[in-house]
Amino acid sequence: MSEDPSTYVRERSSEGRKDLTRPGLPEPLAVPVYDNHCHLEIVDGDDALSLDEQLERAAAVGIAGVVQSSGDIEASRWAVWAAETHPQVLAAVAIHPNEAPVYEAAGALDDAIAVIDELAAHPRARAIGETGLDFFRTDAEGQPAQYRSFEAHIALAKKHGIAMQIHDRDAHAAVLGVLEREGAPDKTVFHCFSGDQDMARIAADRGYYLSFAGNITFKNAQNLRDALAVTPRDRILVETDAPFLTPVPYRGRPNAPYLVPITLRFMAAELGVDVDELAAQVAANTLEVYGDFA
């Protein structure tokens, strides 16, 4: 484990990816917004951008800040370092649901959660995330560890009075059930919302926030567009999940916070609202969830 969190990077595999060139900068937004979920410690080989370069490109197109999200101890430490040293960054810290069984198998899950507890106390750590349940990548044998980790992370968000970012993949009913049973933190965000309009209504009725990523632009993602249509405006957030889920027309190429304007403009068109109006609302929502960046 690296002693200096600033040196931590994770290289993304290029397997199965045909075009690794970076898209150009889109037209800047007139009203700045925030990318409320990205993984800037994950880089793309020879074309890797430094954190400073990522933030410079984001600022050039009207992205005022990012929430750097985490999935293990080292990434969480890096997120806190990034937030501590860059005013445009806030940190979210957590053990990812797919990592929970790995830590559990090594007898280290409790210790890992204790580290997240310590990191969450930092004033620039504004969320526990990403945590939740993933029944796509983790089979039944690993799911008890996911549940235990998820419940512990819910408790940490409440303890520290910060938001929680949920990873929910093929586990909609189970995630909603845990939140109902344990009691959700006051500010609960469904990162990269993947449900349908019925789930969106349930989440909104409970006061949760729905964060939409670049996959809302995919041809096969009508469920996400239907969900957006029924989500109250004061519960909508936008994200990249960079370097993943690059919006059309750049699907499959490296994603980055500077591509948020593409997704936001698509969302505004789907809703039939002015881009500046939606940007102002989404920015206000982001600050309501995570607090000020400065």
C-alpha positions in Angstrom: 0.0 0.0 0.0 1.4 3.4 -1.0 2.4 5.6 1.8 2.0 8.7 -0.4 -1.5 8.8 -1.7 -0.6 11.3 -4.4 1.4 8.6 -6.2 -1.5 6.2 -6.5 -2.9 5.5 -10.0 -4.8 2.6 -11.5 -4.4 1.9 -15.2 -7.6 1.0 -17.1 -7.5 -2.0 -19.3 -7.6 -1.4 -23.0 -8.9 -4.9 -23.8 -11.9 -4.8 -26.1 -11.7 -1.0 -26.6 -11.2 0.0 -30.2 -10.7 3.8 -30.0 -8.7 5.2 -27.0 -8.4 8.8 -28.4 -9.8 11.5 -26.2 -12.8 13.5 -27.5 -12.3 17.2 -28.0 -13.7 19.8 -25.7 -17.4 20.4 -26.2 -19.0 23.9 -26.2 -18.7 25.4 -22.7 -21.8 25.7 -20.5 -22.8 29.3 -19.7 -23.9 28.2 -16.2 -21.3 26.1 -14.4 -22.2 22.7 -13.0 -20.4 19.9 -11.1 -19.5 16.3 -11.9 -20.8 14.6 -8.8 -19.1 11.2 -9.4 -15.8 10.4 -11.1 -12.7 8.2 -10.7 -9.8 10.4 -11.8 -7.2 8.0 -10.2 -8.0 5.6 -13.0 -6.0 6.5 -16.1 -5.8 5.4 -19.7 -2.2 4.3 -20.4 -0.1 6.6 -22.6 -2.8 9.2 -23.0 -3.3 9.6 -19.2 -4.2 13.1 -18.0 -2.9 14.4 -14.7 -5.4 15.5 -12.1 -4.5 19.1 -12.8 -5.0 18.6 -16.6 -8.4 17.0 -15.9 -9.5 20.0 -13.8 -8.2 22.5 -16.3 -10.1 20.9 -19.1 -13.2 20.7 -16.9 -13.0 24.4 -16.0 -12.6 25.4 -19.6 -16.1 24.0 -20.4 -18.0 25.2 -17.3 -17.4 22.3 -14.9 -16.7 24.1 -11.6 -15.8 21.0 -9.5 -15.9 17.2 -9.2 -16.7 14.7 -6.5 -13.9 12.1 -6.6 -15.5 8.8 -5.6 -13.8 5.7 -4.3 -13.9 1.9 -4.1 -11.1 0.7 -1.9 -8.7 2.0 0.8 -6.0 3.4 -1.5 -8.5 5.1 -3.8 -10.2 6.6 -0.8 -6.9 8.0 0.5 -6.2 9.4 -2.9 -9.6 11.1 -3.0 -9.0 12.8 0.3 -5.5 13.9 -0.9 -7.0 15.3 -4.1 -9.7 17.2 -2.2 -7.2 18.5 0.3 -4.9 19.9 -2.4 -7.4 21.0 -5.0 -10.3 23.3 -4.2 -12.3 22.0 -7.2 -12.4 18.5 -5.7 -14.5 17.0 -2.9 -13.9 13.4 -1.7 -16.3 10.4 -1.4 -14.7 7.4 0.4 -15.9 3.8 0.6 -15.3 0.1 0.0 -17.0 -0.7 -3.3 -19.6 -3.5 -3.0 -17.6 -5.7 -5.3 -14.5 -5.2 -3.2 -16.3 -6.0 0.1 -16.2 -9.8 -0.5 -12.5 -9.5 -1.3 -11.7 -7.8 2.0 -14.0 -10.2 3.8 -12.2 -13.2 2.3 -8.9 -11.8 3.6 -10.4 -11.2 7.1 -9.9 -7.4 6.5 -13.4 -6.0 5.9 -13.8 -4.6 9.5 -10.4 -3.0 9.3 -11.1 -1.5 5.9 -14.4 0.0 7.1 -12.5 1.5 10.1 -10.1 3.2 7.7 -13.1 4.6 5.8 -14.5 5.9 9.1 -11.2 7.7 9.8 -11.1 9.2 6.3 -14.7 10.3 6.4 -13.9 12.6 9.3 -11.8 14.8 7.0 -13.5 18.1 6.3 -13.1 17.7 2.5 -14.7 14.2 2.6 -18.4 15.0 1.9 -19.8 11.6 1.0 -19.6 7.9 1.7 -19.3 6.3 -1.7 -19.6 4.3 -3.6 -21.4 1.7 -1.6 -24.4 -0.5 -2.1 -25.1 -3.9 -3.8 -24.0 -5.4 -7.1 -25.6 -8.7 -8.0 -24.1 -8.6 -11.5 -20.4 -9.1 -10.7 -20.8 -10.7 -7.3 -22.5 -14.1 -6.9 -24.6 -15.3 -4.0 -21.6 -16.4 -2.0 -20.2 -12.9 -1.9 -23.5 -11.1 -1.3 -23.5 -11.4 2.6 -20.3 -9.4 2.7 -21.9 -6.8 0.4 -24.9 -6.5 2.7 -22.7 -6.1 5.8 -20.5 -3.5 4.1 -23.5 -1.6 2.8 -25.1 -1.4 6.2 -21.8 -0.3 7.8 -21.4 2.4 5.2 -24.9 3.7 5.9 -24.0 4.0 9.5 -20.8 5.9 8.7 -22.7 8.4 6.5 -25.1 9.1 9.4 -22.3 9.2 11.9 -20.4 11.9 10.0 -23.4 13.7 8.7 -22.4 13.5 5.1 -24.1 12.2 1.9 -24.0 8.6 0.6 -23.5 7.6 -3.0 -25.1 4.2 -3.9 -23.8 1.7 -6.4 -26.8 -0.4 -7.5 -26.4 -3.0 -10.2 -29.1 -5.6 -10.8 -30.1 -5.1 -7.1 -32.8 -2.5 -7.2 -35.3 -4.1 -4.8 -32.6 -5.2 -2.4 -31.0 -1.8 -2.2 -34.3 -0.1 -1.6 -35.1 -2.7 1.0 -31.8 -2.1 2.9 -32.4 1.7 2.8 -35.9 1.2 4.2 -34.8 -1.2 6.9 -31.6 0.7 8.0 -32.9 4.2 7.4 -31.2 6.1 4.6 -28.9 9.0 5.3 -30.5 12.4 4.9 -28.7 12.9 1.5 -28.7 9.7 -0.4 -27.6 9.7 -4.1 -28.2 6.8 -6.6 -25.0 7.2 -8.5 -25.4 6.3 -12.2 -29.1 5.6 -11.7 -30.0 2.4 -13.5 -33.6 1.8 -12.7 -36.8 2.6 -14.5 -39.5 5.3 -14.0 -41.3 3.3 -11.3 -38.1 3.0 -9.3 -37.4 6.7 -9.9 -40.7 7.6 -8.4 -40.1 5.5 -5.3 -36.6 7.0 -4.9 -37.9 10.6 -5.3 -40.8 10.0 -3.0 -38.3 9.0 -0.3 -36.2 12.1 -1.0 -33.3 10.4 -2.7 -31.3 12.1 -5.4 -30.9 10.5 -8.9 -27.6 11.0 -10.7 -27.6 10.5 -14.4 -24.4 9.6 -16.3 -23.5 9.4 -20.0 -25.3 6.2 -20.5 -28.6 8.1 -20.6 -27.6 9.0 -24.2 -27.2 5.3 -25.2 -29.8 4.0 -27.7 -30.8 1.1 -25.5 -31.3 3.3 -22.3 -34.9 4.3 -22.7 -35.5 3.3 -19.1 -33.1 6.0 -18.0 -34.8 8.7 -20.1 -38.2 7.6 -18.7 -36.8 7.8 -15.2 -35.4 11.3 -15.8 -38.8 12.4 -17.1 -40.5 11.6 -13.7 -37.7 12.8 -11.4 -38.4 16.1 -9.7 -36.0 18.8 -10.9 -34.7 19.3 -7.3 -33.6 15.7 -7.2 -31.5 15.5 -10.4 -27.7 15.3 -10.5 -25.3 14.8 -13.3 -22.0 12.8 -13.4 -19.5 11.1 -15.7 -18.4 8.0 -13.7 -15.2 8.8 -15.6 -13.4 7.1 -17.2 -16.4 5.0 -17.9 -19.8 5.5 -19.6 -18.7 8.1 -22.2 -21.8 9.8 -23.8 -22.8 9.4 -27.4 -21.2 10.2 -29.9 -18.0 9.2 -28.1 -19.2 6.0 -26.5 -16.3 3.6 -25.8 -13.6 6.3 -25.7 -12.1 7.7 -22.5 -14.6 9.7 -20.4 -13.7 12.8 -18.3 -15.5 15.6 -16.4 -15.1 17.9 -19.4 -17.7 15.9 -21.2 -20.4 16.6 -18.7 -21.9 19.3 -21.0 -22.8 16.7 -23.6 -24.8 14.7 -21.1 -26.4 17.8 -19.5 -27.5 19.2 -22.9 -29.0 15.8 -23.8 -30.9 15.8 -20.5 -32.2 19.3 -21.1 -33.4 18.3 -24.6 -35.2 15.3 -23.2 -36.9 17.4 -20.5 -37.7 20.2 -23.0 -36.1 22.8 -20.8 -33.4 25.5 -21.3 -29.9 24.2 -20.8 -29.0 27.2 -18.5 -32.1 26.5 -16.4 -31.3 22.9 -15.9 -27.6 23.7 -15.2 -28.6 26.2 -12.5 -30.9 23.6 -10.9 -28.4 20.8 -11.0 -25.6 23.0 -9.6 -27.8 24.0 -6.7 -28.8 20.4 -6.1 -25.1 19.4 -6.0 -24.2 22.0 -3.5 -27.2 21.1 -1.4 -26.0 17.5 -1.2 -22.2 18.0 -0.8 -21.8 21.6 0.5 -19.6 24.3 -0.9 -16.4 23.4 -2.7 -14.3 26.4 -1.6 
